[in-house]
Amino acid sequence: MKAVHLLVAIFVLSSSLVSAYDPSPLQDFCVATNETDGVFVNGKFCKDAKLVKAEDFLRHVEAGNTSNPLGAQVSQVFVDQLGGLNTLGISLARIDFAAKGLNPPHTHPRATEILFVVEGSLYVGFVSSNQDGNRLFTKVLKKGDVFVFPIGLIHFQLNVGYGNAVAIAGLSSQNPGTITVANALFKANPPISTQLLTKAFQVDKSVIDYLQKQFWSDNN
């Protein structure tokens, strides 16, 4: 009986580990399509393999427009922008920063991110979970530096140089998701209860009212 319990425990653990990340492909490619006829894999319909072209694996990414309140623009190359990524478990983003531009605190619920600085100087960091004491890990990165943000943890990038900056982020999911903390809390639709936020942040109601009335820029 103990052996059976052990096998069940191993099966449950294995299933949890496997389902925690994008599934491994069982074919060379499964290019996502907007058509609703065909094989449905990982949230996307697959294009007929005989109709797949080299263009299905190509996307050109221009410099982002940083003329927004944050002074930064994230140009995503997720599966919605590049169908050839479907089932491959990876994606990418280009981040352009004006001087003092900020990619605000956010998380990727389904991916670890690895950041490569192409140009400029960035102050970056992430915060560990409650269980690890909410420790802040930060570093100032220069051109050529690489930094990793563990999956699901809140992180940010701030341009601390005097000119523009550019970084490339690789992510371990075809659809990593992005949750910008301020937007999620103060721009939720419908709004989160003011009473709840007041108690959560231990501040006066007027502070929450003020924050909910602000325009929270989306730089994605």
Salt bridges, closest charged atoms under 4 A:
ASP48 OD1 - LYS50 NZ 3.44
ASP56 OD2 - LYS47 NZ 3.04
GLU62 OE2 - HIS60 NE2 3.19
ASP80 OD1 - LYS44 NZ 2.46
ASP96 OD2 - ARG94 NE 2.85
GLU113 OE1 - HIS108 NE2 2.98
GLU113 OE1 - HIS155 NE2 2.96
GLU119 OE1 - LYS143 NZ 3.71
ASP132 OD2 - ARG135 NH2 3.05
ASP209 OD2 - LYS205 NZ 2.81
